[in-house]
Amino acid sequence: MTSQVHSSHRCCWLCSSSVYRIWSGLLWVLLVGVCPDSWAQQGTQTQSIKIEGDITLGGLFPMHSRGPAGVPCGEIKREKGIHRLEAMMYALDQINSDPDLLPNITLGARILDTCSRDTYALEQSLTFVQALIQKDNSDVRCSNGEPPIIPKPERVVGVIGASGSSVSIMVANVLRLFAIPQISYASTAPELSDNSRYEFFSRVVPPDSYQAQAMVDIVKAMGWNYVSTLASEGNYGESGVDAFLQISREAGGLCIAQSIKIPREPRPGEFEKIIKRLMETSNARGVIIFANEDDIKRVLQAAKKANLTGHFLFVGSDSWGAKNSPIEDQEEVAEGAVTILPKRASIDGFDQYFTSRSLENNRRNIWFAEFWEDEFKCKLTRPGIKYEPGRRKCTGEERISHDSQYEQEGKVQFVIDAVYAMAHALHSMHLDLCPGSMGLCEKMDPVEGRLLLQYIRSVNFNGSAGTGVMFNENGDAPGRYDIFQYQLSNVSSAGYKVIGQWTNHLRLNPEEMQWSGGEHRIPDSVCSFPCDPGERKKMVKGVPCCWHCELCDGYQYLLDEFTCDMCPFDMRPFKNRTGCRPTPIIKLEWSSPWAIIPVFIAILGILATTGVIVTFVRFNDTPIVRASGRELSYVLLTGIFLIYLITFLMIAEPSVAVCAFRRLLLGLGMCISYAAMLTKTNRIYRIFEQGKKSVTPPKFISPTSQLIITFILISVQVLGVFIWFGVMPPHTIIDYEEQKPPNPEFARGVLKCDMSDLSLMLCLSYSIVLMITCTVYAVKSRGVPETFNEAKPIGFTMYTTCIIWLAFVPIFFGTAQSTEKMFIQTTTLTVSMSLSATVSLGMLYIPKVYVIIFHPEQNVQKRKRSFKAIVQAATVSTHLSQKSSEKQNGESKVESDRTQ
């Protein structure tokens, strides 16, 4: 193989203005949309490497950096330029020496410098399409009149490159027009996956859409849901972030706090402003960064300057990868940064090849001398170049890796794989089109680009690192990434550590991760922290990852993460409000203080009542018992006994039978008592009212009549209760509203009979009417002397009873909102009833029992008097009482004594 340095073609046909105009016009059509400044560089001399071969491949490498304004190229790029270029030539050497791959066919190359500038690369790549442009040379003549000798340009069948995505996009637009397949070794912009626009473009590196998917998976695996993005302006950065944003939207559960773009030409203070903007959403500690090395370094510098070391948690794309240059002198800020890099390996064969290169054995690389000077910091003496006195002169004896630091550039593997992919496609094509042929046949001369593309897309072989090389329908390689983390603390030597891989899905080792200060717990990058149990998320409008936590209060529980719902009426929430549990059921227990007091009073009352009844039965025929009206007394004492008995029914555990007896006996005892007392007072009132008019006794004053009247009054109550039984049969209920305080922990369901406050009062209302009527008659009969009847004791009894029930009403209804309503009302009711019964017993019968037992001498028969004598004595007594009230106190006493 030989190499030549080609300048612009020296054929005289280029001197012809007419052909030049045709050529320029054609280029103008081809290059529509190219920036005008590219045309200012039309006269730039094209430098290229030419390697002879049967089939020529094109190569595009960033041999130089982008030059300053007005200059296309800058300084030599040692790794991304020279390493990658030599990788292609190394691969060509290996293929041409392989007897099994393209036997008897030699691959050549035309390799050009892109200078890291898309417009310049486009101009250079026109070299690849010269042989495909038909030019009319009929009117071209040399100065001597003879036709020109025009050398036929070599035909490039495929192109290896370019490096930057923006360069590949620009070149792909031209190569597509001439059906020249292109395989890139470093361009990862997702835009290039569009097969309708870049159908001849393929790449051995995965697109950034895979990288973006891997980064989304990493972010989610670390539990982050709120991150910011940083992108360098240009196809690589903007496309990468766009892919990340799109995938995160499709995946859901990930919000972007801010998406910031770094300008191509940042102004002073630009990076400080970027850090300040990132801190506006300080909870978004995770920063996804698709940026070039320089921008990454300046971002880290700005963060360090702002004293934010350890705050930001960077997730870097392959442009950061495992490089040390972006983090140099910024290691503390970069600590914990998670970076991603296409899975790759160092090619030992290339190391041996490259470290053996020297000025003597590598003359085919026209940029090698420039690399040599930059690598060894020396100066070569070349014709036309003035020697710089202050710089060391190169001896030519320097050796790579021995006299300089050497580390294989990361994309070397992919350059080699790209060349081999083209070779395997040509080999398969040759086997199909030229079977048995030792060299190229007519069907492959020339190589048809569209057919070659089909073979490229079908290749499947193990690449230089032992991993499979293949392409999908869009020309993309499979996504295979190594995931690194830069670790500084608690490690033997600071550096990048592999913490996982991504091949269509993520495999991450969180236990191997380490963050600022040696912390192993993954820091948070969330807008809002998870709510505590029992708290719902109140979303912030427009930001699905941000929310406020609100406690489900009262009797609410957490239905789902966004909704609080009320527990069913018979349930209350758990303490953590994650669900509902049954509300405890309670009833009034016999051991409760609310029950002990009324039961004690009732027992005393029952004993006292029983004692009175036994005494009356024992002394049934004595004057005192007969005078008190034995028949009505026994009825009245029965009512008093039932009043005391109702206490036990009110405290007993509710059941159908208990509820039925409550309805029946609650009003019946009072009804019996007050019906009997009303009959007594009414009889006395009628007797003495009748005595004022005549000596004829009133009707219905006999004991039998009195009993009939009493039982008629009682039957009204009994009839009403049985009607109630028919309309609404007795049953028990569990009242969950009675004891339902604001704190559900104290909520209880109360087992009770189906008697509301209203029905209870209706049940007692008839007895209260009897009580009031009896009181009225007692007031009217207050003038009757004690020596003749029971009117005054009954009157005192009714006055006291009225006071008791007037006190009962506000207590009973005033506790309706109390959480202990049942206990208070039951106790109040039973105690009030027992007190009213005790008043009746004490006023009417205890004095009589006392006389019967302790003063039997007073329990003797007195002289019988007729009804007329009784009435006259009562009338005289009444008149004397009225007169005595009109006299002075001394005289009154005298009259009174006389009456007695």
Order of alpha helices (4+ residues) and beta strands (2+ residues): beta-alpha-alpha-beta-beta-beta-beta-alpha-beta-alpha-beta-alpha-beta-beta-alpha-beta-alpha-beta-alpha-beta-alpha-beta-alpha-beta-alpha-alpha-alpha-alpha-beta-beta-beta-beta-beta-beta-beta-beta-beta-beta-beta-beta-alpha-alpha-alpha-alpha-alpha-beta-beta-alpha-alpha-alpha-alpha-alpha-alpha
